Structure formats: structure tokens, C-alpha cells
């Protein structure tokens, strides 16, 4: 019996709530009527490269070695640690034909072809890999933007949606384009391959770069949203005075925006999600025309979320709020084409174990994720739900070490660069009041740190430095052994 095919559509920087009615996404809405919708999925890191590498490896950054944008000049890591294997390689070794179109971002030294994929299209604008067959060296040319580019001046008159940064290139949070984007090329390449499918089981990855900021979309999608229906986020007024100073530093440039511009930014972001939905629909139509729709596992997901104005922030980054980590995940499996909503806590690291399980492919190495198949098939007996989830980041090339443990009622954030955070998720889901400095909650912090340090040990994390200037948690790893 032929193994099921796999089609994965992975957007970039799409928060989960856009897929549950906040954005106009008719193709995804129709798709949800025949698939499993996971409502509580998180990524391992609020950054494209470590999150995507975690998804493809089933490991955390401390295990796979990718902490940041692999293409920039001050990259902490250029690619994965030696010996890291991706689960697509397991599919390849079990007879799957592999095709890749779109964003890569796992390594600037190796492209998708090094891991078993045939490369259909690669948006070079978004990567340092210039030729995956002949060159593995990143080409950042970062000085060109300053020497030859048009940079801002303090005397510039700010235009709508613009963030003035003297001496830096002009940045507009939102705007319009014609729709002829790299994402069109990514989808076109996937659609073309769907018209010429092999006899073997196949896996096609289609990875557009939207709705990543800046939010530039065609007018027809903006016109689908009435600005009068767009509200400021409930947490927009949070000045974050009780949170790490870097959070406020991250927000500061966006404080140039008026409230009307903030609402326009949200409108453009939602319209960008609608545009991506149109592209997803094109891919689904091509799969139906191929005659293999009913034989294919179809998966829709994203690598991380977007603050979209919450706490006055945009995009993603070091501020450790749920909206940067909460991502969509929808899976359609042949034979189980019925709508089902699943609330169990999940992670992007679960995708690999799930697909391997559904395809009957064995994996002989330990992964941090687990198969979601029992929930997709709505079995009576399911594994125990996670009590805690964990996230890791060393910052967006700012070297800000941060680890967080997320429970049902409490969340603790260890910030190596600043004071820590504690949130009562049950009574403060918006994470507006940091309780870490309140002595009454010291026992809660101790319990959560004990859980975190155990995870540090389990994942070979290296934040164990004992030096007085480097060890800043209120309770060190020794509480695992002596208390």
C-alpha cells in the first residue's frame, strides 16, 4: 500500500488567532471543515531560524544549535550543529520524493538539497544561500544599505506608517504593493510541481514569507477590511514599566505611530493573512487537479506569531508574550476528513513525530516532540497532556539569553540580561502585571525554576555558568539535588 503524500504550507509570522475568525481566510475556513484544528500550539523560539530548525529537527535550539538569523553579519550560528538530522531525511530514506519551494532559513551554509529535497524555488532576497549547489557562504553586504541606500535624517518629515531611525534605512510598517511578490513565485513553483507528480510518495514544502513585516499587500485585500472595525489591542496601553528595559526599548520606535496608524498596521497585517489564504487556496486547487488530494496529508502552520500592536509591540522578538509564540496548526489526514477542534497543548516540534507516525516511518533517535495522531484520530486513549511547555532564545542577534516555562496557571521568564518575569495566566491572561518582584510568589518561582532547570538538563542547554557575573536566577540548578 502506497504511503500517504504530504503537502505542507508554512507561512511566516502568522499569529494563531488570525486563523480562527480574526482574519478573512475563506480557503482555510473551508479546509478546517475537513481537518484537525489545534488551538493551543507554540513554537520553541520567537524567531524564524531557530523555530524552523526546531520544526524540521524535532529538537530545541540548545540541541540543534541554531539560535538566530543565520544570514546576518553578527550571526551567533550559521547553521545546525554537527550531526543534527532532520525528519525529512527519514522520509527520503523511506522512498519519498522531496520538493522544496520558498523560505529555508535553517542554515546559510547548506540548502534544502543537502537534506534530501529537490529545490523548486528559493527567494534569495530572504537568505544568504546564493547557490545551494556551488556556494554555502553567506553574502550579507550589510554596509551597502548605509553607503548606497537612502537613510533617515532627524530632519525628515515622517510619513504615514513610517518609523524614523536617524542613520538607518527608511522603514514603513505597512503599505501597498501589486501582489507580484516572492510568495507568488513560491506558490507558482509548488503548483507547477503538483502538475508533474512522481509515482513515489512525495513531500512538497511550500513556504511563503508572508505575513511577515513590513505588511505590504494589494489594495483588493485591504478593501476587505473596514478600518472602523479595527480596535487597539487591550494591552496596547501597557507601558511595561514592571518588565525588562529591553522590552521598552523594543517598543520605543513604534511609539512614533499614532493610534490610527496602529489600527492601520493591524488592518494591513490581517489583509496580508487574507492574501496568504488566497495563495493557500491556489495550492489546494492544484492538488485537487492532480487527482491526489484524497491521498495526501495536508498541513498548514506558521513558524511564530506577531505582537500586532499588543503591549505596543510589532513583529516578534525578545519580549516573551504569548502572541509571539502562539501559532496555527491544521492537519488533514486521509481517512479522517471530519472537523475536529483539539485544545491539547502542542508544540511545533510535534509536527515531525506526527508525520512520521502517520506515514509509518520509524525514527531511531529521541525527539522532543510527540505524535499528535491519537488526537487527530480522536482515540479514546491518548497520552497524558503536557503539564509544562518551554521556550528558548538567545535574542535576535542581541545576545539576550532568555528561557521560559509555561504552565496552565503560571509562566516564569528567566532573563539573563535583566530582571525576570512571573505572570498569573489564570487571572492575567494578557500578561500585564509582572509579579516576579513580589516576595509572596517566591515559592511559585522556585517551583517553576526547578522545572526549568530539569529541562535545561534534559536538552543539554549551556546556561549553567557559575560565575558571579553570569549566574542571575534567584534559584540555581542546585535546587534539583539539594532541596
N, C-alpha and C positions, 0 to 999 in steps of 0.2 A: 504493500500500500504506500502510495506516494506521501511523503511528509508534507505538511501544510506550507504554503508560501508565506512570506512575511513582508508587509509594507509598513514602514514607519515614517510618519510625518512629524518632525520635531521643529516647533517654532523656537524663537529666541526671545526671552524676556517677556513671557506672557503669564500674567497672574491668573490664578485658577478661577476667580470669580467672574472673569470675562466670559468663561465657557458655560456658566450657569445662569445666563439671562442678562448679565450686565451689558454685554456687547451683543450686537446683532450678528448672529452666526447661524444662518439657516441650514447650511450644509452640515455643520457639526450637530445642530439640533436634530436633524433627520437621522444622522449617524447614531446619535445617542439612543434612538428608539430600537436599536438592534445591537447594543453593546453594553459592556460593564462600565459604569461611570464611577471612578474613585474620587471621593470628595475631600480626602484628607491626605494628600501626598506632599512630601517635602523633598527638596534637593539637599545635597550634603554641604554645598557651599554657594554663596550668593555671587557667583562669578562664572562666566561661560566655560572657561577651560577646565577648572577643577571639577565642576559639576558634570560636564560632558564626559570627562575621563572616568568619573565615578559611575556614570550610567553605563558606559561601554565596558568597564572592567569589573563592576560589582564590588569595588573597593573604595575606601576613603582616601582623601589626599595624603594622609600620613603613610599610606600603603602604596599608592601608585605614583606619588612624587610630583604631581602637577598641582601647584598652589596658586597660579596666577595666569595672566595673559602671556602665552608663550612667545608672542611675536614682538613685544616691545623691547626697547633697549635695556631697561633695567629689570628684565625678567628674572625672577627668582629661579625658575626652572624653564628649560627649553622643551622638555618633553618628559616622557614617563621614565620611571626608574628601570634599571636593567632587570630583565626577567618578567616584567609585567605582561600578562597575556589578556587579550580581550575576548569576551564570549563570542563575537562574530567569527573569530578564528575556529572556535569549536563547531560552529555551523559549517564553515568552509570545509573542515576536515571530515564532516559527515555528509558531504555531497551537495551542499548548497552553492549555487552561483550567486555571487555577491556584487551588488552595484551601489555606487555612492554618488549622490548629487547634492551639492550645497556645502554649507559650512562644516568645517572639520574641527580645528581648534583644540586638538589633543596634543599636538607636537608641531614645532617648527622645523624639526629635523627629519621627520618621517610623515608621509602622507597616507591616505586610506589604502593605497595599493600595497603598502608594507604589511597590511593586516588582512589581506585576502580579498579586498574589494577591487572591482574594475571602476575606475574613476570616470564618471559621466560628465560632470561639470563641477568646477571649483571657482567660487567667487574670489579671485585673487586680491581684490580690494580689501578683503577682511582677513587676510592671512599672510604670514611671512613665507609660506611654502610657494616658491615661484615655479618650480617644475618638480613634481614628485618623482620623476624618473632620473633626473640628472643632478638635481641640487637640493640639499637639505638645509642650506644656510638661510637664516632669516635676513631680510633686507628691510630694515626699518626706515632708513633715510629720514630720521626724525628732525634733523635741522632744516630740511627743505621747507617745512611749514612755516618756519620763522624767517628764513633768509629770503625765500622767494614768495611766500604767501602774504596775504593781507591780514595783518594782525590788528588787534583793537588798540585804541588810544583812550586815555581818560577824557579826551575832549569829544569823543564820538557821541552822537545822539542815539540813544538806544531805540531800537525798532521793536514792534510787537513780537513777543516770543523770544527776544534775544537776551542773552546773558553777556554783559560786558566784562571781559577779563583783560585788563591792560597788558599788552605784550604777548597775549595768546591769540590764536586764531578765533575768528568770529564763530559763535555757536548759537544756533537757533533751536530751541526745544521742539518746535513744531513748524509745519509749513505744508505746502502742496507740491506734488510732482505729477508727472504724466502717467505714472503707472508702469513705465518701461524700466523696471528695476532689475537688479541681480536676481531677485526672487522669481521674476518671470523666467529668467534663463534656467534657474534651478529646476523649476517645475516643468519647463519645456523639455529638458533633458530626461527627466523621470518619465514624462508622458511618452516621449519617443521610445524609451526602453520598454515601456509597457505594451507597445505595439509590436515588439520583437522579443517575446519572452522565450527562454530556453525550455527544453524538455525537463531538465532537472528542477528540483525545488529551488526557489530563488528567494533572495532577501534584497529589497530595494530600500535604501535610506534616502529620504528627501528632506533636506534641512534648509529652509529659508532663513533669512536673517531678521525678519520682522516678527513681532512689533518692537524691536529694539529701538531705543532712542538714537538720533532725533526722529520724531514722529512725523514723517513726510508721506502724505497719502494723496491719491487722486481726489478731485473735488466731488465726484459722484458718491464716494463713500462718506465724505464729510457731510454731504447734504442729507444723509440718512439720520443725522443726529441734530436735534434742536438744542442749541446752547442753553435755552431756558430750562431744559430738563437736567442739566448738569449741575450738581451741587459740590461744594467744597467737602473734602473728607471730614469726618467727625473729629479726627485727631489733628487737623491742619493747624490749629492754634497752639499745639504743644510746642513750647519753646525749648523743651528738652534741657532745662536748667539743672535737673537732677540726674542727667545722663552724661556719658563721656563727652569731653570737649570736642573730640573729633567729629561727633555726630553733628554738633552745632556748626563746626567748620564745613562739613559736607553740605549742610543746608544753606549756609550763608549766601552763596552766589545766586541761589534760586529765590532769595528774598527780594531780588530786583523785580520779580514778576508781580503784577497786580492780581487781585483776586479774579478779575475777569480773564486775565491771561492764564491763571492756574486752571480755570474751568475750560478754557480753550485747549490747554495742554491735555487735559483728561479727555476732552472730546476727540482730539486728534489721535490719542492713544487707542481709544475704543474703535475709531474708524479704521485704524491700522489693523486691529484684530479682525474687523469685518473684511478687509482686503485679503488677509491671510486665509480667512474662511473661504473666500472665492477661489483661491489657489488650491486649497484642500479639495474643494468640490471638483475642480478640473482633474485632479489626480484620481479621485474616486470614479469619475466618469470614464477616464481612460482604462481603469482597472475593469470596470463593468464591460466595456467594449472588448476587452481581451478575452472575455469568457471565463476568467479565473477568479472572479470576485468571491464566489462561494467556496473557493478552496484556499482562501488567503486570510491569515491573521492580520488585522489592520490595527495599528496603534497610533494614537495621537497624543503628543505630550509636549512639554517645553523644558528648557534647561534650568530656568529660575524665574522669579517673578519680577515685579516692578512696584515701587512705592506709589507711583501715580499720585503724588501730592500728599500722601499720608505723612504726618509729622513734618510737613513742608519739604519732604524729600522727593527725589525722582530717580528713575532707573533702579540701580541696586548698589551694593557695596557693603562697607563695614557695619553700618547701623544694623543691629540684629533684631529686625522686626519681621513678623510672620509674612507680611506681604512680599518680601524679597525671596522667601523660601517656599511659599505655597504654590504648587504648580499643578496644571491639569494632567490627567492620565485617563485615557479612554481606550478600551481594548475590545475588539470584536473577534470572537473565535468561532470558526465554522462548527456548526452543530449546537451552538448555544446563543443563537441570534435572538435574544429577547432583552428588553431593557431591564437593567438591574442597577440599583444605586448602592454603593459599598462605602461605608463610613470607617472601616478599619484603618488605623494609622499605617501609612505606607511610605516608602522611600523610592527615589529614582533607582537606587541600587537593586530594587526588586525586579526591574524590567528584565535583566539578563536571566536570572534564575527562572522567571516565569516563562519566557520564550523558550528556553532550553527544555523546560519541563513539558510544555505544550508540543514541542517538536520531537520529543523522545530522545534528546541528545544528553548524554551523560557528561558531567563536569567533574573531573577528578581533583579539584582544588577547592579550598574553602573560600566562600564569598560572603560578604557582609549582608547581602540581601537575602530575601526568601521568596519562594514561589507564591504567587497570588492565585494560582489555579484553583485551589479549593473555594475561594470566594467567587471567582468568575463562574465556576460550575455550580455554585450555590449548594455545596455539600453540607450535610448535616454536621459532620465532624470537621472542624477546622483547627489549625494551630492556635495556640494562645496569642492574643494580641500583644503588641509591644507595649511595655509599660513606659519606656522612655525612648526618645529619639535624640540623635546627636548631630551637631554640625561642626565643621572645622573651617577656619580660614586664617591665612596669614596676611590678609589685606589685599587690596587692589594695587599691587606693586608699591604699597606704602608700608609694607612690613609691619602691619598691625596684628599681632598674634591674638586670636580670639577663638574660644571654644565655648559651646553652649550645650546644655542638656535641657531637653524639652519634655515635660511630663504633662499629664492631663490637667493638673491644677496649678503647677508651678513651673517657672522657667528661670534658669540661672545662667548668666552670661559671664564667663571669666575673660576679662580684658587685660592682657599683658601690658597694654600701652596706657591704661587709665583705670579709673575705678570701675568696679563690677556692677552688674545689674541683677535684680531679682523682681519678677513680676508675678502677681497673683492672677493667673489666667482666668480663674473662675469668676472673680469679681471685677477684673480689669482686663477684658479681652483686647482692648486697644493698646495695652502696654504703655499707659501714660504716666503711671506712678512707679518710680524705682524705689523699692523697699530695701535695697541691699545695705544701706547705712543704718537701718533701724535694728537696734540690738535685740528686739523681741523675736526677730526672724533668724537669728544666728543659728539655732538648731536646724532650721529648714535648709539653710545654706550648707551646713555641714553634711547633712544627709545627701543633698544633691551633688556636692563635691565628691563625696565618697563614690557615688555612681559614676561621675565623670572620670575620676582617676582610674577606676576599673576599666572604663572604655579606653582611656589613654593607653593602659597596659595591653589591652586586647588588640589594639590597632598599631602597636609599635610607634606611637606618637613620641616626638622628641622634646616635648615641653617639660622636661624633668630637671632642668638646670638648677642646681642648689645654691648658686652664688647669690649673695645678699641683694645685689642689684638686678637680679633676673627672676627671683622667686617671689611672686607677689600675691598668690592666692591666700585667702585667710586661713585655709587648712591645706597643708601639703599632702603629697601622696602617701606619707607615712601613716595616715589615718586608716589605710587599708589593712595595716598589720599590727598596730599598737593600740587601737581604740575600738 
